[in-house]
Amino acid sequence: MVQTATRWNFSVERGPDWLFIRIHGPASSMQPDEQFAEAVWEMLETQFTRRVVLEVGELRVLPSWLVGQLVKLHKRVHASGGMLRLCGLSDANQAVLQTSRLDDRFPQYRDRREAVMGCRPTKPR
C-alpha cells in the first residue's frame, strides 16, 4: 500500500510494460485534491513506464474534481505516447463519465486483463 503526499492510498503492481494502480480512496475525506494526477504521474515516472491501468472498483463516488484529474492525467499520458485505462467502474460511475461525454476517452473494462488487451465484452453487464 502506497500513501502519497496526497490523501490517496494506492496499491501498485508492475506487469510487463504496464503499471497497475488500485485506488483505495482518500486516507481522509473526499475534499478536492488537485495533486491526484501528479501523484499518479510520479508513480509512472518512478517505474519508467507510460502505460497504466487504474483500478477504480473501490470508489463509491466519482466526483467532478476527480474526473477533471483523470482528464488531466489522460492528456499527459497520451501526450507522452502512453496509455491510460480504467477498470472496475461501477455502473453509477460509468454513468458519470457518460454524462460528461468522456466514456469514449475512458472506455469501461471489467478487469486489468481486459484493459491490457484493450477488449471489452460484447454483452452488456
C-alpha positions as CSV (number, residue, x, y, z in Angstrom):
1,M,0.0,0.0,0.0
2,V,1.4,3.4,-1.0
3,Q,0.2,6.6,0.6
4,T,1.4,9.6,-1.4
5,A,1.7,13.2,-0.4
6,T,-1.9,13.4,-1.4
7,R,-4.6,11.9,0.8
8,W,-5.0,8.9,-1.5
9,N,-3.9,5.3,-0.9
10,F,-2.7,3.2,-3.8
11,S,-1.7,-0.4,-4.3
12,V,0.9,-0.6,-7.1
13,E,1.9,-3.6,-9.1
14,R,4.2,-3.8,-12.1
15,G,3.5,-6.0,-15.0
16,P,5.2,-6.4,-18.4
17,D,5.0,-2.9,-19.9
18,W,2.1,-1.8,-17.6
19,L,1.7,-0.3,-14.2
20,F,-1.4,-1.4,-12.3
21,I,-2.6,1.1,-9.7
22,R,-5.6,0.2,-7.4
23,I,-7.2,3.3,-6.0
24,H,-8.3,2.7,-2.4
25,G,-9.7,6.2,-1.9
26,P,-8.5,9.1,0.2
27,A,-7.0,8.5,3.5
28,S,-9.2,11.2,4.9
29,S,-12.1,13.0,3.2
30,M,-13.3,13.4,-0.3
31,Q,-12.2,17.0,-0.4
32,P,-10.9,18.1,-3.8
33,D,-7.3,17.0,-4.3
34,E,-5.6,18.8,-7.1
35,Q,-2.5,16.6,-6.7
36,F,-4.1,13.3,-7.7
37,A,-3.0,13.4,-11.3
38,E,0.5,14.5,-10.3
39,A,0.8,11.6,-7.8
40,V,-0.1,9.0,-10.4
41,W,2.3,10.6,-12.9
42,E,5.1,10.4,-10.4
43,M,4.5,6.7,-10.0
44,L,4.7,6.3,-13.8
45,E,8.0,8.3,-13.8
46,T,9.4,6.2,-11.0
47,Q,8.5,2.9,-12.8
48,F,9.8,4.2,-16.2
49,T,6.5,3.3,-17.9
50,R,3.8,5.2,-19.8
51,R,1.1,2.5,-19.7
52,V,-1.2,2.4,-16.7
53,V,-4.4,0.7,-15.6
54,L,-6.2,2.5,-12.9
55,E,-8.4,0.0,-10.9
56,V,-11.2,2.1,-9.6
57,G,-13.7,-0.5,-8.3
58,E,-13.4,0.7,-4.7
59,L,-14.6,4.2,-5.5
60,R,-18.2,4.7,-4.5
61,V,-18.4,8.1,-6.0
62,L,-16.6,9.7,-8.9
63,P,-16.8,13.4,-8.0
64,S,-16.4,16.0,-10.8
65,W,-13.0,17.2,-9.5
66,L,-11.6,13.6,-9.8
67,V,-13.0,13.4,-13.3
68,G,-11.0,16.6,-14.0
69,Q,-7.9,15.0,-12.6
70,L,-8.4,11.9,-14.7
71,V,-8.7,14.1,-17.8
72,K,-5.5,15.9,-16.9
73,L,-3.7,12.7,-16.3
74,H,-5.0,11.2,-19.6
75,K,-3.8,14.2,-21.6
76,R,-0.3,13.9,-20.0
77,V,0.0,10.2,-20.5
78,H,-1.3,10.4,-24.1
79,A,1.0,13.3,-25.0
80,S,4.0,11.2,-23.9
81,G,2.9,8.3,-26.1
82,G,1.4,6.2,-23.3
83,M,-2.0,4.7,-22.5
84,L,-4.3,5.1,-19.5
85,R,-7.1,2.7,-19.0
86,L,-9.7,2.4,-16.2
87,C,-11.2,-0.9,-15.0
88,G,-13.8,-1.8,-12.4
89,L,-16.0,1.3,-12.7
90,S,-19.4,0.9,-11.1
91,D,-22.5,1.5,-13.2
92,A,-23.1,4.8,-11.4
93,N,-19.6,6.0,-12.0
94,Q,-19.7,4.9,-15.6
95,A,-22.9,7.0,-15.9
96,V,-20.9,10.0,-14.6
97,L,-18.4,9.6,-17.5
98,Q,-21.3,9.2,-20.0
99,T,-23.0,12.3,-18.7
100,S,-19.7,14.2,-19.0
101,R,-19.3,12.7,-22.5
102,L,-16.0,11.1,-21.5
103,D,-17.0,7.5,-21.9
104,D,-15.2,7.4,-25.3
105,R,-12.0,8.6,-23.7
106,F,-12.4,6.2,-20.7
107,P,-14.0,3.1,-22.0
108,Q,-15.0,0.6,-19.3
109,Y,-13.1,-2.6,-18.8
110,R,-14.1,-5.2,-16.3
111,D,-10.6,-6.1,-15.1
112,R,-7.0,-5.4,-15.7
113,R,-6.7,-8.3,-18.2
114,E,-9.4,-6.7,-20.5
115,A,-7.8,-3.3,-20.0
116,V,-4.4,-4.5,-21.1
117,M,-5.8,-6.4,-24.1
118,G,-8.0,-3.4,-25.0
119,C,-11.0,-5.6,-25.5
120,R,-14.4,-5.2,-23.8
121,P,-17.1,-7.8,-23.6
122,T,-19.8,-7.5,-26.3
123,K,-22.6,-8.5,-23.9
124,P,-23.8,-5.8,-21.5
125,R,-23.1,-6.3,-17.8
